[in-house]
Amino acid sequence: MMKLLLVDDESMILDGIVGMVDWKRMGISVSAACESALMALECMKDDMPDILLADVKMPGMSGLELVEHARTLYPGLQCIILSAYDDFDFARRAMRAGVLEYLLKPCSQDEIEAALVRACNMVRLEQERLETRSTQRRERIMQLVERLKRIKPDHRGNIEAAQVREVCAGLTDETLLQEAMIYLVAHSVEGAAQAEWSLRTVKDLYTPEAELYRYSAQALTQMFGHTETRHSFVYQMQSFINEHFSMENLSLQYMADHLVYMSADYIGREFTHVTGMKFSAYLLSVRMEHAKHLITTHPDMHTYEIAEQVGLGHNPRYFSQLFRKYTGMTPSDFGRKTDKNTNF
């Protein structure tokens, strides 16, 4: 059912129009009846009508000014103006503003209903036009999706921006690429498993055209590149651990939030799958191997100093326990054994 907004500063006229027309038979519901243009604009913010029927002469803002404001909010709005003035210049301005019908008062029921029928037909035509455009747009997006999925990674497993540009050659509307990429991200395994990655990728895609192809290529590589390339974030994590193991707050959650922008659960599973070790075990091994190196090369260092160097300075006793579990010896025993072997 179509929605209509009535506007007239005379309540008797509003009541008369409401009572004159068989709205149900015409398939129209009166969403509101307002006594000023300003009140009508406020109503439109919450409930935009399909048809506007307004008196032209009202205090504060005329019906014609209301039409001009309303059609900036909703260009598809069909407008009918009621006027007591048979003024050609005024009527011409109304037509330029997008008024569909310019009715002179007093109006008969037949005249109002004929104008409403025409307005309803125009609303339907506009809806059909928009639906056709929407359908055509969806088809173009899905065709682009299929072409993007057929891009082959290079020998390194990467998809490059130039390959995306080639697929999009002749594309004049970059939002089609944005929507195609968002569809791929939303329907990918990566998108389902990595909420943070999905959100960051979608945010990146809403970028100037100069960067759009690069971000699209990165996302396609993550989704369709070779396995080792898609897991490149694991190697990035390993490199970060090897360089920053001394950070006391280094954790899987830290890596998720500050390095790879994916869920901690997901990167934890993938880290184990690629390396064969849990993140915590890998971090521990890096820290303990560095501790062994320090003990060997700096025999005068205290245990608490070594603990600080490997990111466990907040609890030297805990460091000693971990070291013993990892090597089978306390730091002191390991130092003495290393010293004996060196002297020997």
TAFEN-V179285 format. One record per residue. RES is the residue in three letters. PSI is psi in radians with two decimals (none if undefined). Layout:
# TAFEN-V179285
res: <RES & RES>
psi: <PSI & PSI>
This chain:
# TAFEN-V179285
res: <MET & MET & LYS & LEU & LEU & LEU & VAL & ASP & ASP & GLU & SER & MET & ILE & LEU & ASP & GLY & ILE & VAL & GLY & MET & VAL & ASP & TRP & LYS & ARG & MET & GLY & ILE & SER & VAL & SER & ALA & ALA & CYS & GLU & SER & ALA & LEU & MET & ALA & LEU & GLU & CYS & MET & LYS & ASP & ASP & MET & PRO & ASP & ILE & LEU & LEU & ALA & ASP & VAL & LYS & MET & PRO & GLY & MET & SER & GLY & LEU & GLU & LEU & VAL & GLU & HIS & ALA & ARG & THR & LEU & TYR & PRO & GLY & LEU & GLN & CYS & ILE & ILE & LEU & SER & ALA & TYR & ASP & ASP & PHE & ASP & PHE & ALA & ARG & ARG & ALA & MET & ARG & ALA & GLY & VAL & LEU & GLU & TYR & LEU & LEU & LYS & PRO & CYS & SER & GLN & ASP & GLU & ILE & GLU & ALA & ALA & LEU & VAL & ARG & ALA & CYS & ASN & MET & VAL & ARG & LEU & GLU & GLN & GLU & ARG & LEU & GLU & THR & ARG & SER & THR & GLN & ARG & ARG & GLU & ARG & ILE & MET & GLN & LEU & VAL & GLU & ARG & LEU & LYS & ARG & ILE & LYS & PRO & ASP & HIS & ARG & GLY & ASN & ILE & GLU & ALA & ALA & GLN & VAL & ARG & GLU & VAL & CYS & ALA & GLY & LEU & THR & ASP & GLU & THR & LEU & LEU & GLN & GLU & ALA & MET & ILE & TYR & LEU & VAL & ALA & HIS & SER & VAL & GLU & GLY & ALA & ALA & GLN & ALA & GLU & TRP & SER & LEU & ARG & THR & VAL & LYS & ASP & LEU & TYR & THR & PRO & GLU & ALA & GLU & LEU & TYR & ARG & TYR & SER & ALA & GLN & ALA & LEU & THR & GLN & MET & PHE & GLY & HIS & THR & GLU & THR & ARG & HIS & SER & PHE & VAL & TYR & GLN & MET & GLN & SER & PHE & ILE & ASN & GLU & HIS & PHE & SER & MET & GLU & ASN & LEU & SER & LEU & GLN & TYR & MET & ALA & ASP & HIS & LEU & VAL & TYR & MET & SER & ALA & ASP & TYR & ILE & GLY & ARG & GLU & PHE & THR & HIS & VAL & THR & GLY & MET & LYS & PHE & SER & ALA & TYR & LEU & LEU & SER & VAL & ARG & MET & GLU & HIS & ALA & LYS & HIS & LEU & ILE & THR & THR & HIS & PRO & ASP & MET & HIS & THR & TYR & GLU & ILE & ALA & GLU & GLN & VAL & GLY & LEU & GLY & HIS & ASN & PRO & ARG & TYR & PHE & SER & GLN & LEU & PHE & ARG & LYS & TYR & THR & GLY & MET & THR & PRO & SER & ASP & PHE & GLY & ARG & LYS & THR & ASP & LYS & ASN & THR & ASN & PHE>
psi: <2.37 & 2.59 & 2.39 & 2.44 & 2.14 & 2.40 & 2.09 & 2.41 & -0.07 & 1.98 & -0.55 & -0.67 & -0.73 & -0.86 & -0.65 & -0.77 & -0.74 & -0.72 & -0.30 & -0.66 & 2.46 & 1.48 & -0.70 & -0.76 & -0.59 & -0.10 & 0.59 & 2.44 & 2.38 & 1.85 & -0.54 & 2.70 & 1.95 & 2.59 & 0.15 & 2.72 & -0.65 & -0.71 & -0.66 & -0.72 & -0.67 & -0.72 & -0.66 & -0.49 & -0.57 & -0.49 & 1.62 & 2.17 & 2.94 & -0.54 & 2.42 & 2.19 & 1.94 & 2.55 & 2.57 & -0.57 & 1.89 & 2.63 & 2.60 & -1.03 & 2.24 & 2.89 & -0.58 & -0.72 & -0.63 & -0.78 & -0.80 & -0.72 & -0.78 & -0.67 & -0.28 & -0.53 & -0.69 & 1.60 & -0.38 & 0.00 & 2.29 & 2.20 & 2.36 & 2.26 & 2.38 & 2.27 & 2.56 & 0.03 & 2.10 & 1.29 & 2.07 & -0.80 & -0.67 & -0.74 & -0.67 & -0.71 & -0.68 & -0.76 & -0.69 & -0.54 & -0.13 & 0.29 & 2.29 & -0.77 & 2.41 & 1.72 & 2.37 & 2.35 & 2.60 & 2.51 & 2.49 & 2.87 & -0.73 & -0.71 & -0.77 & -0.77 & -0.65 & -0.70 & -0.67 & -0.68 & -0.78 & -0.72 & -0.74 & -0.72 & -0.68 & -0.63 & -0.77 & -0.75 & -0.73 & -0.70 & -0.74 & -0.71 & -0.76 & -0.67 & -0.70 & -0.79 & -0.69 & -0.74 & -0.78 & -0.68 & -0.77 & -0.70 & -0.74 & -0.69 & -0.79 & -0.58 & -0.71 & -0.67 & -0.83 & -0.67 & -0.69 & -0.65 & -0.39 & -0.03 & 2.30 & 2.27 & 2.67 & -3.03 & -0.34 & -0.06 & 0.12 & 2.65 & 2.23 & 2.77 & -0.61 & -0.60 & -0.66 & -0.73 & -0.70 & -0.75 & -0.61 & 0.23 & 2.28 & -0.08 & 2.13 & -0.23 & 1.79 & -0.32 & -0.39 & -0.72 & -0.75 & -0.83 & -0.63 & -0.74 & -0.71 & -0.67 & -0.81 & -0.75 & -0.79 & -0.52 & 0.18 & 2.79 & -0.72 & -0.74 & -0.66 & -0.59 & -0.36 & 1.48 & -0.74 & -0.75 & -0.76 & -0.84 & -0.74 & -0.69 & -0.80 & -0.72 & -0.74 & -0.57 & -0.42 & 1.26 & 2.81 & 2.70 & -0.59 & -0.57 & -0.27 & -0.74 & -0.63 & -0.80 & -0.62 & -0.74 & -0.72 & -0.77 & -0.71 & -0.65 & -0.75 & -0.64 & -0.65 & 0.00 & 3.05 & 2.69 & -0.77 & -0.56 & -0.72 & -0.46 & 0.33 & -0.44 & -0.46 & -0.76 & -0.57 & -0.72 & -0.78 & -0.77 & -0.71 & -0.74 & -0.77 & -0.50 & -0.48 & 0.49 & -0.33 & -0.14 & 2.14 & -0.49 & 0.25 & 2.14 & 2.98 & -0.70 & -0.66 & -0.78 & -0.71 & -0.74 & -0.55 & -0.17 & -0.99 & -0.21 & 0.81 & 2.98 & 2.54 & -0.67 & -0.79 & -0.87 & -0.48 & -0.77 & -0.77 & -0.62 & -0.80 & -0.71 & -0.74 & -0.75 & -0.33 & 0.10 & 2.57 & 2.71 & -0.80 & -0.67 & -0.69 & -0.80 & -0.75 & -0.76 & -0.71 & -0.77 & -0.75 & -0.65 & -0.65 & -0.63 & -0.73 & -0.70 & -0.73 & -0.75 & -0.69 & -0.73 & -0.32 & 1.27 & -0.32 & -0.11 & 2.44 & 2.77 & -0.72 & -0.53 & -0.71 & -0.71 & -0.72 & -0.68 & -0.49 & 0.25 & 0.28 & 0.48 & -0.31 & -0.28 & 1.43 & -0.61 & -0.72 & -0.66 & -0.77 & -0.69 & -0.75 & -0.71 & -0.75 & -0.69 & -0.63 & -0.70 & -0.29 & 0.06 & 2.74 & 2.83 & -0.67 & -0.80 & -0.70 & -0.68 & -0.74 & -0.72 & -0.72 & -0.68 & -0.70 & -0.78 & -0.62 & -0.78 & -0.64 & none>
